[in-house]
């Protein structure tokens, strides 16, 4: 791992230990998974970008 990856991991671990992730919206609820099974694999990224852009 490079230095920036290690630094990011340390910051995430410290924030987790402080409890900074305890009150996030949606905590304890399942993630909404978009079903893109019907879209060809090579086009999924483009569809996701268009969907996120509205």
Rosetta blueprint (number, residue, H / E / L):
1 X L
2 X L
3 X H
4 X H
5 X H
6 X H
7 X H
8 X H
9 X H
10 X H
11 X H
12 X H
13 X H
14 X H
15 X H
16 X H
17 X H
18 X H
19 X L
20 X L
21 X L
22 X L
23 X L
24 X L
25 X L
26 X L
27 X L
28 X L
29 X L
30 X L
31 X L
32 X L
33 X L
34 X L
35 X L
36 X L
37 X L
38 X L
39 X L
40 X L
41 X H
42 X H
43 X H
44 X H
45 X H
46 X H
47 X H
48 X H
49 X H
50 X H
51 X H
52 X H
53 X H
54 X L
